Amino acid sequence: MEKLIITAALTGAEVTKVQQPNLPVSPDEIAEAAYACYKAGASIVHVHARDAEGNPTQSYEVYKEIKEKIEAKCNIIVQPSTGGATWHTPEERLQPVELKPEMATLSCGTCNFGPEVFMNSEEYIEKFAARMKELGVKPEIEVFERGMIENAIRLVKKGLLDTPVHFDFVLGVPGACPGTPEDLMHMVRSIPAGSTWTVAGIGRAETPLAVMAIVLGGNVRVGFEDNVYYEKGVMAESNAQLVARIVRISKEIGREVATPDEARKILGLK
């Protein structure tokens, strides 16, 4: 197996400090959390930005500040979100890509997202993919439902997405695909040969699916965006604490963890 790539999803667009008092919100807090995750063993940080009031924002300037502060601290791969919040316009969501990060997320379909709907029309999926390709940004294909894999394959056929494709299975979102072992296996069997993949289990699905991914040769995403607890009823102290658990489990079963530069090589980043 390749070494394990660990992504830390630090903040998200939905979690609040009321739900998780240790949630990093300001650019300085996010940069410090990224550095702590880097030291714990993460090689990628998945970033959502917040404004001065703590609300989700896709502002180019805020993402620029976050990116610069993280890069001043460490060599970790900075992966901004183009998902934003469900109410952001596609034009707002695409702004962080203009920073030419090494990677960015690309959601490849529409799904229910709790009480809301996460809209991704074919037109805008293709627009996002084309702009990422133009700027040399590697997409991480976010998959919330099985059909989104097929949408990504169509992007390849249209020349908008290069192979090998890197997928992120986001499983357990209320209203979308559940986070069961059977669902993860179905996703893994459905992607093209040679693809790489990560799993992000939501809530209580986080750790069980992470362990499966380690054994299956996939990669793992953890962090406050997906889960604010360390165990049932026990709030996590930090994103880095969640990363450290995955590092420990992976090493105990004999799979080494990738550094950021090793992750770059595995993912084929430019």
C-alpha contacts under 8 A as a table, 3 or more apart, distances in Angstrom:
res1	aa1	res2	aa2	distance
1	M	217	G	5.79
1	M	255	R	7.67
2	E	217	G	7.10
2	E	266	I	7.52
3	K	255	R	6.45
3	K	256	E	5.19
3	K	257	V	5.12
3	K	258	A	5.03
3	K	262	E	7.96
4	L	214	I	7.00
4	L	217	G	7.64
4	L	218	G	7.25
4	L	219	N	5.58
4	L	220	V	7.56
4	L	250	S	7.78
4	L	255	R	6.89
4	L	256	E	6.24
4	L	257	V	4.57
4	L	258	A	5.37
5	I	42	A	7.12
5	I	43	S	6.31
5	I	44	I	7.67
5	I	219	N	5.20
5	I	220	V	6.49
5	I	257	V	6.36
5	I	258	A	5.38
5	I	259	T	7.78
5	I	263	A	6.10
6	I	41	G	7.20
6	I	42	A	4.77
6	I	43	S	5.80
6	I	44	I	6.48
6	I	219	N	6.29
6	I	220	V	5.07
6	I	221	R	5.77
6	I	222	V	7.67
6	I	243	V	7.31
6	I	246	I	7.98
6	I	257	V	7.63
6	I	258	A	7.68
7	T	42	A	5.69
7	T	43	S	6.24
7	T	44	I	4.56
7	T	45	V	5.48
7	T	46	H	6.65
7	T	220	V	6.24
7	T	221	R	4.50
7	T	222	V	6.41
8	A	34	A	7.75
8	A	37	C	6.83
8	A	42	A	6.40
8	A	44	I	6.32
8	A	45	V	4.80
8	A	46	H	5.96
8	A	221	R	5.77
8	A	222	V	5.25
8	A	223	G	5.18
8	A	239	N	6.88
8	A	240	A	7.95
8	A	243	V	6.92
9	A	12	G	6.88
9	A	45	V	5.94
9	A	46	H	4.59
9	A	47	V	6.40
9	A	221	R	6.76
9	A	222	V	6.01
9	A	223	G	4.63
9	A	224	F	6.38
9	A	225	E	5.50
9	A	226	D	7.22
9	A	239	N	7.88
10	L	23	L	7.68
10	L	24	P	6.98
10	L	30	I	7.11
10	L	33	A	7.16
10	L	34	A	7.40
10	L	45	V	7.00
10	L	46	H	6.51
10	L	47	V	6.32
10	L	48	H	7.61
10	L	223	G	5.39
10	L	224	F	5.49
10	L	225	E	5.93
10	L	239	N	6.30
11	T	15	V	6.95
11	T	23	L	6.33
11	T	24	P	6.14
11	T	25	V	6.85
11	T	30	I	7.77
11	T	47	V	6.85
11	T	48	H	6.01
11	T	49	A	7.81
11	T	223	G	7.58
11	T	224	F	5.69
11	T	225	E	4.94
12	G	15	V	6.35
12	G	47	V	7.19
12	G	48	H	5.23
12	G	49	A	7.90
12	G	224	F	7.23
12	G	225	E	4.27
12	G	226	D	7.69
13	A	48	H	6.36
13	A	49	A	7.81
13	A	50	R	7.88
13	A	55	N	7.82
13	A	56	P	5.38
13	A	84	G	6.41
13	A	85	A	5.56
13	A	225	E	7.41
14	E	56	P	7.91
14	E	85	A	7.53
14	E	225	E	7.53
15	V	19	Q	6.53
15	V	20	Q	7.26
15	V	23	L	7.84
15	V	224	F	7.52
15	V	225	E	6.53
16	T	19	Q	5.32
16	T	20	Q	6.25
16	T	21	P	7.77
16	T	23	L	7.07
17	K	20	Q	4.74
17	K	21	P	4.41
17	K	22	N	6.74
17	K	23	L	5.65
18	V	21	P	5.87
19	Q	228	V	7.76
20	Q	23	L	5.54
20	Q	224	F	7.94
20	Q	228	V	6.22
20	Q	235	M	7.47
22	N	237	E	6.76
22	N	238	S	6.39
23	L	224	F	6.98
23	L	238	S	7.72
24	P	29	E	4.84
24	P	30	I	5.03
24	P	33	A	6.75
25	V	29	E	5.98
25	V	30	I	6.10
25	V	49	A	7.37
25	V	50	R	5.94
25	V	54	G	6.18
26	S	29	E	5.11
26	S	30	I	6.09
26	S	49	A	7.96
26	S	50	R	6.66
26	S	51	D	7.51
26	S	52	A	7.18
26	S	54	G	7.45
27	P	30	I	5.09
27	P	31	A	6.03
27	P	49	A	7.70
27	P	62	V	7.47
27	P	65	E	6.64
27	P	66	I	4.93
27	P	69	K	7.39
28	D	31	A	5.14
28	D	32	E	6.13
28	D	66	I	7.38
28	D	69	K	7.13
29	E	32	E	5.13
29	E	33	A	6.10
30	I	33	A	5.06
30	I	34	A	6.08
30	I	66	I	7.06
30	I	70	I	7.91
31	A	34	A	5.02
31	A	35	Y	6.23
31	A	66	I	6.37
31	A	67	K	7.94
31	A	69	K	5.73
31	A	70	I	4.66
31	A	73	K	7.67
32	E	35	Y	5.11
32	E	36	A	6.24
32	E	70	I	7.51
33	A	36	A	5.07
33	A	37	C	6.20
33	A	238	S	7.78
33	A	239	N	6.87
33	A	240	A	7.20
34	A	37	C	5.11
34	A	38	Y	6.13
34	A	45	V	6.33
34	A	70	I	6.61
34	A	76	I	7.93
35	Y	38	Y	4.95
35	Y	39	K	6.27
35	Y	70	I	6.97
35	Y	73	K	6.35
35	Y	74	C	6.37
36	A	39	K	5.16
36	A	40	A	6.21
36	A	240	A	5.70
37	C	40	A	4.88
37	C	41	G	6.24
37	C	42	A	5.40
37	C	239	N	6.61
37	C	240	A	4.44
37	C	243	V	6.46
38	Y	41	G	5.28
38	Y	42	A	4.82
38	Y	43	S	6.22
38	Y	44	I	7.97
38	Y	74	C	7.35
38	Y	76	I	6.34
39	K	42	A	7.32
40	A	240	A	5.89
40	A	241	Q	7.76
40	A	243	V	6.25
40	A	244	A	5.37
40	A	247	V	7.75
41	G	243	V	6.66
41	G	244	A	6.75
41	G	247	V	6.48
41	G	257	V	7.08
41	G	258	A	7.83
41	G	259	T	7.25
42	A	45	V	7.36
42	A	76	I	7.65
42	A	243	V	6.50
42	A	258	A	7.99
42	A	259	T	7.44
42	A	260	P	7.63
43	S	76	I	5.29
43	S	77	I	6.13
43	S	258	A	6.80
43	S	259	T	5.57
43	S	260	P	4.26
43	S	261	D	7.99
43	S	263	A	6.64
44	I	76	I	5.67
44	I	77	I	4.55
44	I	78	V	6.04
44	I	79	Q	6.79
44	I	260	P	6.91
45	V	76	I	7.02
45	V	77	I	6.24
45	V	78	V	5.30
45	V	79	Q	5.87
46	H	78	V	6.52
46	H	79	Q	4.76
46	H	80	P	5.72
46	H	81	S	6.79
47	V	78	V	7.17
47	V	79	Q	6.00
47	V	80	P	4.65
47	V	81	S	5.93
48	H	56	P	7.33
48	H	57	T	7.76
48	H	58	Q	7.77
48	H	80	P	6.35
48	H	81	S	5.79
48	H	84	G	6.77
49	A	56	P	5.99
49	A	57	T	5.55
49	A	58	Q	6.42
49	A	59	S	7.75
49	A	62	V	6.68
49	A	63	Y	6.21
49	A	66	I	7.82
50	R	53	E	7.56
50	R	54	G	5.08
50	R	55	N	5.07
50	R	56	P	4.44
50	R	57	T	5.13
50	R	58	Q	7.92
50	R	62	V	7.74
51	D	54	G	5.15
51	D	55	N	5.36
51	D	56	P	6.35
51	D	57	T	5.83
51	D	62	V	7.43
52	A	55	N	7.45
56	P	84	G	7.04
56	P	85	A	6.51
57	T	62	V	7.95
57	T	84	G	7.05
57	T	85	A	7.88
58	Q	62	V	7.62
58	Q	63	Y	7.27
58	Q	82	T	7.92
58	Q	84	G	6.27
58	Q	88	H	7.82
58	Q	92	E	5.73
58	Q	93	R	5.68
58	Q	94	L	7.84
58	Q	95	Q	6.44
58	Q	96	P	6.83
59	S	62	V	5.34
59	S	63	Y	6.30
59	S	92	E	7.20
59	S	95	Q	6.63
59	S	96	P	7.26
60	Y	63	Y	5.28
60	Y	64	K	5.99
60	Y	95	Q	5.38
60	Y	96	P	5.37
60	Y	98	E	7.65
60	Y	99	L	7.59
61	E	64	K	4.96
61	E	65	E	6.25
62	V	65	E	5.15
62	V	66	I	6.28
63	Y	66	I	5.03
63	Y	67	K	5.98
63	Y	80	P	7.71
63	Y	96	P	6.21
64	K	67	K	5.15
64	K	68	E	6.12
64	K	96	P	7.70
64	K	99	L	6.83
65	E	68	E	5.28
65	E	69	K	6.15
66	I	69	K	5.20
66	I	70	I	6.16
67	K	70	I	5.26
67	K	71	E	6.10
67	K	78	V	6.75
68	E	71	E	5.16
68	E	72	A	6.08
69	K	72	A	5.17
69	K	73	K	6.67
70	I	73	K	5.30
70	I	74	C	6.40
70	I	76	I	7.87
70	I	78	V	7.79
71	E	74	C	5.36
71	E	75	N	6.20
71	E	76	I	7.27
75	N	260	P	6.67
76	I	260	P	5.44
77	I	102	E	6.87
77	I	103	M	7.65
77	I	260	P	6.34
78	V	101	P	6.64
78	V	102	E	6.93
78	V	103	M	7.01
79	Q	101	P	6.69
79	Q	102	E	6.95
79	Q	103	M	4.99
79	Q	104	A	4.88
79	Q	105	T	7.10
80	P	96	P	6.46
80	P	97	V	7.65
80	P	101	P	7.52
80	P	103	M	7.28
80	P	104	A	5.14
80	P	105	T	6.77
81	S	84	G	6.07
81	S	93	R	7.76
81	S	96	P	7.54
81	S	104	A	5.91
81	S	105	T	5.28
81	S	106	L	7.89
82	T	93	R	4.79
82	T	94	L	5.52
82	T	95	Q	7.78
82	T	96	P	7.08
82	T	97	V	7.63
82	T	104	A	6.79
82	T	105	T	5.73
82	T	106	L	6.40
82	T	107	S	7.79
83	G	86	T	7.43
83	G	93	R	6.07
83	G	105	T	7.24
83	G	106	L	7.35
83	G	107	S	6.76
84	G	88	H	6.37
84	G	93	R	5.73
85	A	88	H	5.53
86	T	116	E	7.19
86	T	117	V	6.76
86	T	118	F	5.27
86	T	119	M	7.26
88	H	92	E	6.08
88	H	93	R	6.30
89	T	92	E	5.19
89	T	93	R	6.22
90	P	93	R	4.98
90	P	94	L	6.24
90	P	124	Y	7.02
91	E	94	L	5.41
91	E	95	Q	6.81
92	E	95	Q	5.59
93	R	96	P	7.31
94	L	97	V	5.78
94	L	98	E	7.61
94	L	128	F	6.86
95	Q	98	E	5.72
95	Q	99	L	7.90
96	P	99	L	5.63
96	P	100	K	7.81
96	P	101	P	8.00
97	V	100	K	5.52
97	V	101	P	6.56
97	V	104	A	6.89
97	V	131	R	7.89
97	V	132	M	6.78
97	V	135	L	7.97
97	V	137	V	7.47
98	E	101	P	7.96
98	E	135	L	7.69
100	K	135	L	6.09
100	K	136	G	7.12
100	K	137	V	6.15
101	P	104	A	6.87
101	P	137	V	6.12
102	E	136	G	7.59
102	E	137	V	5.28
102	E	138	K	6.20
102	E	269	L	6.67
102	E	270	K	7.32
103	M	137	V	5.17
103	M	138	K	4.55
103	M	139	P	5.69
103	M	140	E	6.87
103	M	269	L	7.95
104	A	137	V	6.68
104	A	138	K	6.44
104	A	139	P	5.20
104	A	140	E	6.07
105	T	139	P	5.43
105	T	140	E	4.63
105	T	141	I	6.07
105	T	142	E	6.44
106	L	125	I	7.42
106	L	128	F	7.17
106	L	129	A	7.28
106	L	139	P	5.72
106	L	140	E	5.81
106	L	141	I	4.94
106	L	142	E	5.75
107	S	120	N	7.06
107	S	125	I	7.26
107	S	141	I	5.83
107	S	142	E	4.52
107	S	143	V	6.56
107	S	148	M	7.98
108	C	120	N	6.75
108	C	125	I	6.13
108	C	141	I	6.55
108	C	142	E	6.28
108	C	143	V	6.53
108	C	148	M	5.06
108	C	149	I	7.45
108	C	151	N	6.08
108	C	152	A	6.33
109	G	119	M	7.18
109	G	120	N	5.06
109	G	121	S	6.75
109	G	122	E	7.60
109	G	125	I	7.62
109	G	143	V	7.67
109	G	144	F	7.84
109	G	145	E	7.90
109	G	147	G	7.61
109	G	148	M	5.31
109	G	151	N	7.22
110	T	117	V	7.30
110	T	118	F	5.50
110	T	119	M	4.69
110	T	120	N	4.87
110	T	121	S	6.96
111	C	117	V	5.91
111	C	118	F	5.44
111	C	119	M	6.86
111	C	144	F	7.16
111	C	145	E	7.41
111	C	175	G	7.35
111	C	176	A	6.18
112	N	115	P	7.26
112	N	116	E	6.04
112	N	117	V	4.46
112	N	118	F	6.09
112	N	174	P	7.54
112	N	175	G	4.87
112	N	176	A	5.87
113	F	116	E	5.06
113	F	117	V	5.20
113	F	118	F	5.92
113	F	173	V	6.52
113	F	174	P	6.08
113	F	175	G	5.56
113	F	176	A	6.69
114	G	117	V	7.61
114	G	173	V	7.02
114	G	174	P	4.85
114	G	175	G	5.60
120	N	124	Y	6.40
120	N	125	I	6.26
121	S	124	Y	5.39
121	S	125	I	6.15
122	E	125	I	5.10
122	E	126	E	6.15
123	E	126	E	5.42
123	E	127	K	6.22
124	Y	127	K	4.73
124	Y	128	F	5.96
125	I	128	F	5.26
125	I	129	A	6.16
126	E	129	A	5.04
126	E	130	A	5.99
126	E	155	L	7.13
126	E	160	L	7.10
127	K	130	A	5.20
127	K	131	R	6.25
128	F	131	R	5.31
128	F	132	M	6.21
129	A	132	M	5.20
129	A	133	K	6.18
129	A	139	P	7.44
129	A	155	L	7.79
129	A	160	L	5.85
129	A	161	L	6.56
130	A	133	K	5.17
130	A	134	E	6.12
130	A	160	L	5.53
130	A	161	L	7.81
131	R	134	E	4.98
131	R	135	L	6.23
132	M	135	L	5.22
132	M	136	G	6.00
132	M	137	V	4.83
132	M	138	K	6.82
132	M	139	P	6.96
133	K	136	G	5.10
133	K	137	V	6.02
133	K	138	K	7.32
133	K	160	L	6.88
133	K	161	L	7.07
134	E	137	V	7.78
136	G	270	K	7.44
138	K	269	L	6.77
139	P	166	H	7.23
140	E	165	V	7.73
140	E	166	H	5.35
140	E	167	F	5.59
140	E	168	D	6.37
141	I	152	A	7.24
141	I	165	V	7.62
141	I	166	H	6.16
141	I	167	F	4.60
141	I	168	D	5.78
142	E	148	M	7.93
142	E	167	F	6.13
142	E	168	D	4.87
142	E	169	F	6.17
142	E	170	V	6.72
143	V	146	R	7.01
143	V	148	M	5.53
143	V	149	I	6.62
143	V	167	F	7.00
143	V	168	D	5.97
143	V	169	F	4.88
143	V	170	V	5.89
144	F	148	M	7.08
144	F	169	F	6.33
144	F	170	V	5.25
144	F	171	L	6.29
144	F	173	V	7.69
144	F	176	A	6.02
144	F	177	C	5.97
145	E	148	M	5.78
145	E	149	I	7.90
145	E	176	A	6.27
145	E	177	C	5.39
146	R	149	I	5.85
146	R	150	E	7.57
146	R	177	C	7.87
146	R	187	M	6.62
147	G	150	E	5.27
147	G	151	N	6.54
148	M	151	N	4.91
148	M	152	A	6.33
149	I	152	A	5.13
149	I	153	I	6.34
149	I	190	S	7.45
149	I	191	I	6.70
150	E	153	I	4.98
150	E	154	R	6.30
151	N	154	R	5.14
151	N	155	L	6.50
152	A	155	L	5.02
152	A	156	V	6.56
152	A	161	L	7.70
153	I	156	V	5.09
153	I	157	K	6.43
154	R	157	K	4.99
154	R	158	K	6.20
155	L	158	K	5.08
155	L	159	G	6.27
155	L	160	L	5.12
155	L	161	L	5.41
156	V	159	G	5.12
156	V	160	L	5.76
156	V	161	L	4.62
156	V	162	D	6.13
156	V	163	T	7.24
157	K	160	L	7.62
157	K	161	L	7.99
158	K	161	L	7.71
159	G	162	D	7.05
161	L	165	V	7.60
162	D	165	V	6.62
163	T	195	S	7.56
164	P	194	G	6.02
164	P	195	S	5.06
164	P	196	T	7.25
165	V	194	G	7.96
165	V	195	S	5.09
165	V	196	T	6.49
166	H	195	S	5.82
166	H	196	T	4.75
166	H	197	W	5.43
166	H	198	T	7.88
166	H	267	L	7.38
167	F	195	S	7.49
167	F	196	T	6.33
167	F	197	W	4.57
167	F	198	T	6.21
168	D	197	W	5.66
168	D	198	T	4.65
168	D	199	V	5.53
168	D	200	A	6.92
169	F	184	L	7.64
169	F	187	M	7.42
169	F	197	W	7.46
169	F	198	T	6.23
169	F	199	V	4.74
169	F	200	A	6.00
170	V	173	V	7.24
170	V	199	V	6.15
170	V	200	A	4.78
170	V	201	G	6.11
170	V	202	I	7.24
171	L	176	A	7.52
171	L	177	C	5.65
171	L	178	P	5.48
171	L	179	G	4.46
171	L	180	T	7.89
171	L	183	D	7.96
171	L	184	L	7.73
171	L	199	V	7.44
171	L	200	A	6.26
171	L	201	G	5.11
171	L	202	I	6.09
171	L	205	A	7.74
172	G	176	A	6.88
172	G	177	C	5.96
172	G	178	P	4.24
172	G	179	G	4.16
172	G	180	T	7.83
172	G	201	G	6.07
172	G	202	I	4.93
172	G	203	G	7.34
172	G	205	A	6.70
173	V	176	A	5.39
173	V	177	C	6.73
173	V	178	P	6.78
173	V	179	G	7.88
173	V	202	I	6.16
174	P	177	C	7.86
174	P	178	P	7.61
177	C	183	D	7.43
178	P	183	D	6.79
179	G	183	D	6.37
179	G	184	L	7.11
179	G	201	G	6.13
179	G	202	I	7.14
179	G	205	A	5.60
179	G	209	L	7.53
180	T	183	D	5.22
180	T	184	L	6.51
180	T	205	A	7.23
180	T	209	L	7.64
181	P	184	L	5.19
181	P	185	M	6.25
181	P	209	L	6.74
181	P	212	M	7.69
182	E	185	M	5.18
182	E	186	H	6.20
183	D	186	H	5.13
183	D	187	M	6.32
184	L	187	M	5.15
184	L	188	V	6.23
184	L	199	V	7.94
184	L	209	L	7.55
185	M	188	V	5.11
185	M	189	R	6.16
186	H	189	R	5.29
186	H	190	S	6.30
187	M	190	S	5.16
187	M	191	I	6.80
188	V	191	I	5.93
188	V	197	W	7.89
191	I	195	S	6.75
192	P	195	S	5.84
196	T	218	G	6.96
196	T	267	L	7.47
197	W	218	G	5.47
197	W	219	N	6.02
198	T	213	A	7.43
198	T	218	G	5.69
198	T	219	N	4.22
198	T	220	V	5.12
198	T	221	R	6.59
199	V	209	L	6.95
199	V	210	A	6.73
199	V	213	A	6.85
199	V	218	G	7.54
199	V	219	N	6.39
199	V	220	V	5.27
199	V	221	R	5.97
200	A	206	E	6.41
200	A	209	L	7.68
200	A	210	A	7.54
200	A	220	V	6.48
200	A	221	R	4.87
200	A	222	V	6.43
200	A	226	D	7.15
201	G	204	R	7.48
201	G	205	A	4.70
201	G	206	E	3.79
201	G	207	T	7.20
201	G	209	L	6.01
201	G	210	A	7.25
201	G	221	R	7.69
201	G	222	V	7.68
201	G	226	D	6.85
202	I	205	A	5.37
202	I	206	E	5.35
202	I	226	D	4.81
202	I	227	N	5.99
203	G	206	E	5.78
203	G	226	D	6.01
203	G	227	N	4.57
203	G	228	V	7.50
203	G	229	Y	7.77
204	R	207	T	7.00
204	R	208	P	7.88
204	R	227	N	7.37
204	R	232	K	7.98
205	A	208	P	5.72
205	A	209	L	6.00
206	E	209	L	5.66
206	E	210	A	6.07
206	E	222	V	6.83
206	E	226	D	7.44
206	E	227	N	7.03
207	T	210	A	4.92
207	T	211	V	6.23
208	P	211	V	5.28
208	P	212	M	6.43
209	L	212	M	4.98
209	L	213	A	6.15
210	A	213	A	5.06
210	A	214	I	6.31
210	A	219	N	7.67
210	A	220	V	5.51
210	A	221	R	7.50
210	A	246	I	7.52
211	V	214	I	5.18
211	V	215	V	6.47
211	V	246	I	7.89
211	V	249	I	7.62
211	V	250	S	7.87
212	M	215	V	5.27
212	M	216	L	6.06
213	A	216	L	5.03
213	A	217	G	6.01
213	A	218	G	4.65
213	A	219	N	5.78
213	A	220	V	6.54
214	I	217	G	5.53
214	I	218	G	5.86
214	I	219	N	6.38
214	I	220	V	7.37
214	I	250	S	6.38
214	I	255	R	7.50
215	V	218	G	7.57
222	V	225	E	7.95
222	V	226	D	6.62
222	V	227	N	7.43
222	V	239	N	7.67
222	V	242	L	6.41
222	V	243	V	6.57
223	G	226	D	5.74
223	G	227	N	6.10
223	G	228	V	7.25
223	G	239	N	5.05
223	G	240	A	7.97
223	G	242	L	6.36
223	G	243	V	7.48
224	F	227	N	4.96
224	F	228	V	4.84
224	F	238	S	7.95
224	F	239	N	6.17
225	E	228	V	7.48
228	V	235	M	6.17
228	V	236	A	5.87
229	Y	232	K	6.72
229	Y	233	G	7.05
229	Y	234	V	5.68
229	Y	235	M	4.27
229	Y	236	A	4.66
230	Y	234	V	5.75
230	Y	235	M	5.64
230	Y	236	A	4.42
230	Y	237	E	7.79
230	Y	242	L	6.87
231	E	234	V	5.25
231	E	235	M	7.22
231	E	236	A	7.71
236	A	239	N	7.50
236	A	241	Q	7.00
236	A	242	L	7.31
237	E	241	Q	6.48
238	S	241	Q	5.27
238	S	242	L	6.98
239	N	242	L	5.33
239	N	243	V	6.47
240	A	243	V	4.92
240	A	244	A	6.03
241	Q	244	A	5.10
241	Q	245	R	6.49
242	L	245	R	5.39
242	L	246	I	6.82
243	V	246	I	5.36
243	V	247	V	6.39
244	A	247	V	5.05
244	A	248	R	6.20
245	R	248	R	5.16
245	R	249	I	6.23
246	I	249	I	5.15
246	I	250	S	5.98
247	V	250	S	5.25
247	V	251	K	6.13
247	V	257	V	6.70
248	R	251	K	5.33
248	R	252	E	6.11
249	I	252	E	5.15
249	I	253	I	6.50
250	S	253	I	5.45
250	S	254	G	6.37
250	S	255	R	5.23
250	S	256	E	6.67
250	S	257	V	7.34
251	K	254	G	4.95
251	K	255	R	5.23
251	K	256	E	5.68
251	K	257	V	7.44
252	E	255	R	7.57
258	A	261	D	7.78
258	A	262	E	5.40
258	A	263	A	5.71
259	T	262	E	5.08
259	T	263	A	6.10
260	P	263	A	4.99
260	P	264	R	6.19
261	D	264	R	4.95
261	D	265	K	6.44
262	E	265	K	5.14
262	E	266	I	6.28
263	A	266	I	5.02
263	A	267	L	6.03
264	R	267	L	5.26
264	R	268	G	5.82
264	R	269	L	5.07
264	R	270	K	7.90
265	K	268	G	5.06
265	K	269	L	6.50
